[in-house]
Structure formats: structure tokens, C-alpha cells
Amino acid sequence: MRIGAVTITAAPPPHTRELATFYERLLGWQIVDEGPKGGWFQLHPPEGDADRTLPGINIESDQEHNPPVWPSKPGHQNATMHLDINVDDLDEAVTRALQAGATLADNQPQPQVRVMLDPHGNPFCLCR
């Protein structure tokens, strides 16, 4: 068995396209497939990229989507998973993420990691 993709849920369209476009800008990956009415998108590294063996990222619409709160708080939707993105230069990666539309999370628990939030509140970590 191999993991084919990691799926991130989003509010219904146009939010799915917005989130797919964010990860396309952030990672330099490509949207390679789109479901009916923009309710689903799949991203992969470009052909020939060294990361081509990684699982893809799917962005999937959910009518009942509630954005996660990070860190978790009682009574709120918690983030059930997140992406860890390895980087060589943490400051440069934070700048790139901010330019792509992310925000820096208030809580930063580790010195070699920056917790970021995508435009829909999903956390991801930039890790040196």
C-alpha cells in the first residue's frame, strides 16, 4: 500500500479553488485534476520534480465544513492533521508563505518550526 494523496477539506466552491490555488503558489505544484463544479482539486509536483514521488494533495469541498482552531480549544473544531513542509531557510519560507496568502500562527511552540495557517485556517508547519 502507498499513500496517494493527503486531503484537505474546505467550504464549498469557490473556497476549494481558492485553497488549491494557495497550495499551488506555496509549493510550486500544479493543479492536475478538478472535479465537477469545482468541488474537488488535486495537486502534484511538476513533472521531473524531485518531489514527484510524494503523495499529492487533494482539496475537497464539504458542505458542513468548519475551519479548525489551532491550537485546539474546547468546543471548537480542532485540526485533525496538518502538513509538515521541510525547508532549507526558515525565514525565506515564512516570507514565501506570507506572500502566497498564509498567516503566521500566534502560538509558535518550537524554535526550528513555524506554524502557519493557510487562508482557510488550516495549520501547516514549515520545518528546518
The 8 nearest C-alpha neighbors of each residue, nearest first, counted from 0:
[[1, 2, 3, 54, 4, 53, 52, 5],
 [2, 0, 3, 54, 4, 53, 52, 55],
 [1, 3, 4, 54, 0, 5, 53, 55],
 [4, 2, 54, 1, 55, 5, 53, 56],
 [5, 3, 55, 54, 56, 2, 6, 57],
 [4, 6, 56, 57, 55, 7, 54, 3],
 [7, 5, 57, 58, 56, 4, 8, 59],
 [6, 8, 58, 57, 59, 9, 5, 56],
 [9, 7, 59, 60, 58, 61, 6, 10],
 [10, 8, 60, 15, 61, 59, 64, 14],
 [9, 11, 64, 61, 60, 14, 62, 12],
 [12, 10, 60, 14, 62, 61, 13, 15],
 [13, 11, 14, 15, 38, 37, 16, 10],
 [12, 14, 15, 16, 11, 17, 37, 10],
 [15, 13, 12, 17, 16, 10, 11, 18],
 [14, 16, 12, 18, 17, 13, 9, 60],
 [15, 17, 19, 18, 14, 13, 20, 37],
 [18, 16, 14, 20, 15, 19, 21, 13],
 [17, 19, 21, 15, 20, 16, 14, 22],
 [20, 18, 16, 22, 21, 17, 23, 58],
 [19, 21, 23, 17, 18, 22, 16, 24],
 [20, 22, 18, 24, 23, 19, 25, 99],
 [23, 21, 25, 19, 24, 20, 26, 18],
 [22, 24, 28, 20, 27, 21, 26, 25],
 [25, 23, 21, 27, 22, 26, 99, 20],
 [26, 24, 22, 99, 23, 27, 96, 21],
 [25, 27, 28, 23, 24, 22, 44, 21],
 [28, 26, 23, 24, 25, 29, 44, 22],
 [29, 27, 44, 23, 26, 43, 45, 42],
 [30, 28, 42, 43, 23, 31, 45, 44],
 [29, 31, 42, 41, 32, 43, 40, 23],
 [32, 30, 42, 41, 29, 43, 33, 40],
 [33, 31, 41, 40, 30, 34, 42, 39],
 [34, 32, 40, 39, 37, 41, 35, 31],
 [33, 35, 39, 37, 38, 40, 36, 32],
 [34, 36, 37, 38, 33, 39, 40, 32],
 [35, 37, 38, 34, 12, 39, 33, 13],
 [38, 36, 35, 39, 34, 12, 33, 16],
 [37, 39, 60, 36, 34, 12, 59, 35],
 [38, 40, 59, 34, 58, 37, 33, 60],
 [41, 39, 33, 58, 57, 32, 34, 19],
 [40, 42, 57, 32, 30, 56, 31, 58],
 [43, 41, 30, 56, 29, 31, 55, 28],
 [44, 42, 55, 28, 29, 45, 31, 30],
 [43, 45, 28, 51, 50, 48, 29, 46],
 [44, 46, 48, 28, 29, 47, 43, 51],
 [47, 45, 48, 44, 51, 43, 49, 50],
 [46, 48, 45, 49, 51, 44, 50, 52],
 [49, 47, 50, 51, 45, 46, 44, 52],
 [48, 50, 51, 47, 52, 44, 46, 53],
 [51, 49, 48, 52, 53, 44, 45, 47],
 [52, 50, 44, 48, 49, 53, 46, 47],
 [51, 53, 50, 54, 49, 44, 48, 55],
 [54, 52, 51, 50, 55, 44, 3, 43],
 [53, 55, 4, 3, 2, 52, 56, 5],
 [56, 54, 4, 43, 42, 3, 5, 53],
 [55, 57, 5, 4, 42, 41, 6, 58],
 [56, 58, 41, 6, 40, 5, 7, 59],
 [59, 57, 7, 40, 39, 6, 8, 15],
 [60, 58, 39, 8, 9, 38, 7, 57],
 [59, 61, 11, 38, 9, 10, 8, 15],
 [62, 60, 64, 63, 10, 11, 9, 8],
 [61, 63, 64, 11, 10, 60, 9, 65],
 [64, 62, 61, 65, 10, 11, 60, 9],
 [63, 65, 61, 10, 62, 9, 66, 8],
 [66, 64, 67, 63, 76, 10, 9, 75],
 [65, 67, 120, 64, 119, 68, 76, 121],
 [68, 66, 76, 77, 78, 121, 120, 65],
 [67, 69, 77, 71, 70, 76, 75, 78],
 [70, 68, 71, 67, 77, 78, 122, 72],
 [69, 71, 68, 72, 106, 77, 78, 67],
 [70, 72, 69, 77, 68, 73, 75, 78],
 [71, 73, 75, 74, 70, 68, 77, 69],
 [74, 72, 75, 71, 76, 77, 68, 70],
 [73, 75, 72, 76, 77, 71, 68, 67],
 [76, 74, 73, 72, 77, 68, 71, 67],
 [77, 75, 67, 68, 65, 66, 78, 74],
 [76, 78, 67, 71, 68, 79, 75, 69],
 [79, 77, 67, 80, 68, 69, 76, 121],
 [78, 80, 77, 81, 67, 76, 121, 71],
 [81, 79, 78, 82, 122, 123, 7, 121],
 [80, 82, 123, 122, 83, 78, 79, 121],
 [81, 83, 123, 84, 124, 80, 122, 125],
 [84, 82, 124, 123, 125, 85, 126, 81],
 [83, 85, 125, 126, 124, 82, 86, 123],
 [86, 84, 126, 127, 125, 83, 87, 124],
 [87, 85, 127, 88, 126, 89, 84, 125],
 [86, 88, 127, 89, 85, 92, 126, 91],
 [89, 87, 91, 90, 86, 92, 127, 93],
 [88, 90, 92, 91, 127, 93, 86, 87],
 [91, 89, 93, 92, 88, 94, 95, 113],
 [90, 92, 94, 88, 93, 89, 95, 87],
 [93, 91, 95, 89, 94, 90, 96, 88],
 [94, 92, 96, 90, 95, 91, 97, 89],
 [95, 93, 91, 97, 92, 96, 98, 90],
 [96, 94, 92, 98, 93, 97, 99, 91],
 [97, 95, 99, 93, 101, 98, 94, 25],
 [96, 98, 101, 94, 100, 99, 95, 102],
 [97, 99, 95, 96, 100, 94, 101, 25],
 [100, 98, 96, 97, 25, 24, 101, 21],
 [99, 101, 97, 98, 118, 96, 102, 21],
 [102, 100, 117, 97, 96, 116, 118, 99],
 [101, 103, 116, 115, 97, 104, 117, 100],
 [102, 104, 115, 116, 114, 105, 101, 113],
 [105, 103, 115, 106, 114, 116, 102, 107],
 [106, 104, 107, 103, 114, 115, 69, 102],
 [105, 107, 104, 108, 70, 114, 69, 103],
 [108, 106, 109, 114, 113, 105, 104, 110],
 [107, 109, 106, 110, 112, 114, 113, 111],
 [110, 108, 112, 111, 107, 113, 114, 106],
 [109, 111, 112, 108, 107, 113, 127, 126],
 [112, 110, 127, 109, 126, 113, 89, 125],
 [113, 111, 126, 109, 125, 110, 124, 127],
 [114, 112, 125, 124, 115, 107, 126, 111],
 [113, 115, 124, 104, 123, 107, 103, 112],
 [114, 116, 103, 104, 123, 122, 102, 124],
 [117, 115, 122, 120, 102, 121, 101, 123],
 [116, 118, 101, 120, 121, 119, 122, 115],
 [119, 117, 101, 120, 100, 116, 18, 102],
 [120, 118, 117, 121, 66, 18, 9, 116],
 [119, 121, 116, 117, 118, 66, 67, 122],
 [122, 120, 116, 117, 119, 67, 123, 66],
 [123, 121, 116, 115, 81, 120, 117, 114],
 [124, 122, 82, 81, 115, 114, 83, 116],
 [125, 123, 114, 83, 113, 115, 84, 126],
 [124, 126, 84, 113, 112, 85, 83, 86],
 [127, 125, 112, 85, 86, 84, 124, 111],
 [126, 86, 111, 87, 85, 89, 112, 125]]
